[in-house]
Amino acid sequence: MKNYDVAVVGAGPVGSTFARHMAEKGFEVAILEKKREIGVPLQCAGLLGKKIKKINILPDEFIINPVNGAFLHSPEDTVLSVSKEKPEAYVVDRIGYDKFLAQLAIDSGAELFLNHRVETVDSVNGVITLKNNENTKISADVVVGADGHSSVVSEAFNPHVESFQAAQYLIDVGAKRFQKDYVHLYVDSRVSPGFLWAIPLSESTARVGLFSDVNYHQSTVILNELLAKRSELKGATILKKYYGVIPKYNSQKQLVKDKVILLGDAASQVKPTTGGGLIMGFSCAEIASQSVTTALENENTEMLMNYYKDYQNQFKNELKVQLMVHRIFKSLTDADLEYMFMKLKQVGAEEIISQYGDMDSQSPLVKEMFKRGILFSILPKMLSWRISSLWK
Ligand SMILES: Cc1cc2nc3c(=O)[nH]c(=O)nc-3n(C[C@H](O)[C@H](O)[C@H](O)COP(=O)(O)OP(=O)(O)OC[C@H]3O[C@@H](n4cnc5c(N)ncnc54)[C@H](O)[C@@H]3O)c2cc1C
């Protein structure tokens, strides 16, 4: 049985990024991936906040469009338009990008094993059993579960994680109806705290999807309604359909156990407000690589707990704010949402959102709205009363 310094389960974007960090430091790294081809099928809208440029390598060839702004649509189609001068986000070719990140890990020295499905992990001894006829085993000083939303590594020591369902279509509206650098976001109380999106790939094609607590059948009904109702999407031809799962952020989740840590979707490192997992996953890959390095250098796996502490220090406050926003949205009816959009228009919030809005951290905007006394004025009365008690 071969022993590695680190074995990473899952060659998704987060696992590959972590593997690269460790291989660059000279550790012997194995990546075990159950698929034969990385990145397929596509299960992502591919929208990454501008922070991506700071926390990972993103060559221009994988950027389909830079995004400078968004049209935010209420249920009755009151539209708030927000924008920045510089790109706030990028729409990426996710399949190509996943393959690129895996190749970077290989180029740094990691060994990638495709078609290697991990069946079980013994956290105490760092032994991984692969699903094949011979029940092959490999071992590692540290095992990293980066195996996505239904992580077998996580399930060895965590209860099953609750998830949102996500559905997405690739559509063509057959005319130049999209501004390529503007995404459309739609709120609808049936899917709250999730939402719907249309992310243009060109002036006539877009990824249109939603994430929510409703089942796939209901998601499809709501998505079809959106296509039928909204002027920019009317008459669209559906070219492809994708379905996926987004784990719910869970502050109680155990991320470190003996020789094992969890990363990315396997660790539920997903922003509660948007369901996006890449930016947070990449940041956590960096944080984890530092703690795993120290633990390996000191031959002390108890030091892996530093990963959890550093992760908490960096994200705890932001996640708390996002969970609050999430809870507020969950409790709003369509009438409440309509009221909120109308009030936001009245108080000139488009400018404030444009200035303080950030795809990856909502706390600066929430704080600014609170400071200016806008936060409570935009919420229906009953709700502001409930929230003011939450805020204290
Ligand atoms: C419809 C949809 C839209 C989304 N849009 C966005 C977006 O716009 N922006 C954003 O930031 N995030 C988005 N997300 C979330 C994002 O896709 C995930 O957060 C991201 O893929 C997590 O990366 P990961 O590497 O942790 O996990 P994954 O990408 O899930 O990779 C896990 C890997 O592990 C492998 N694996 C699983 N089990 C095993 C096993 N037993 N043995 C070996 N290998 C295994 C899988 O095959 C896979 O390759 C979206 C998700 C969905 C479903």
The ligand as an ORCA input file, in Angstrom:
! r2SCAN-3c Opt
* xyz 0 1
  C     -26.516     24.877    -10.960
  C     -25.368     25.363    -10.109
  C     -24.853     26.640    -10.318
  C     -23.768     27.095     -9.570
  N     -23.270     28.317     -9.852
  C     -22.187     28.780     -9.174
  C     -21.602     30.029     -9.501
  O     -22.051     30.723    -10.415
  N     -20.526     30.441     -8.770
  C     -19.991     29.686     -7.762
  O     -19.018     30.118     -7.100
  N     -20.515     28.481     -7.444
  C     -21.585     28.003     -8.142
  N     -22.098     26.768     -7.839
  C     -21.462     25.982     -6.782
  C     -20.139     25.398     -7.281
  O     -20.367     24.660     -8.463
  C     -19.516     24.496     -6.197
  O     -19.435     25.242     -4.999
  C     -18.130     24.013     -6.608
  O     -18.199     23.129     -7.691
  C     -17.475     23.282     -5.433
  O     -16.227     22.773     -5.840
  P     -15.619     21.497     -5.104
  O     -14.305     21.250     -5.751
  O     -15.695     21.679     -3.637
  O     -16.641     20.310     -5.418
  P     -17.111     19.648     -6.861
  O     -16.973     20.674     -7.903
  O     -18.402     19.064     -6.547
  O     -16.001     18.560     -7.084
  C     -15.982     17.367     -6.331
  C     -15.230     16.313     -7.119
  O     -15.138     15.133     -6.326
  C     -15.431     14.003     -7.134
  N     -15.930     12.930     -6.249
  C     -17.121     12.881     -5.605
  N     -17.214     11.755     -4.873
  C     -16.056     11.073     -5.068
  C     -15.568      9.828     -4.591
  N     -16.289      9.043     -3.763
  N     -14.327      9.412     -4.995
  C     -13.574     10.175     -5.831
  N     -14.009     11.364     -6.333
  C     -15.232     11.819     -5.937
  C     -16.481     14.510     -8.114
  O     -16.543     13.691     -9.261
  C     -15.958     15.908     -8.407
  O     -15.052     15.919     -9.474
  C     -23.191     26.279     -8.561
  C     -23.711     25.006     -8.329
  C     -24.785     24.535     -9.092
  C     -25.309     23.153     -8.814
*
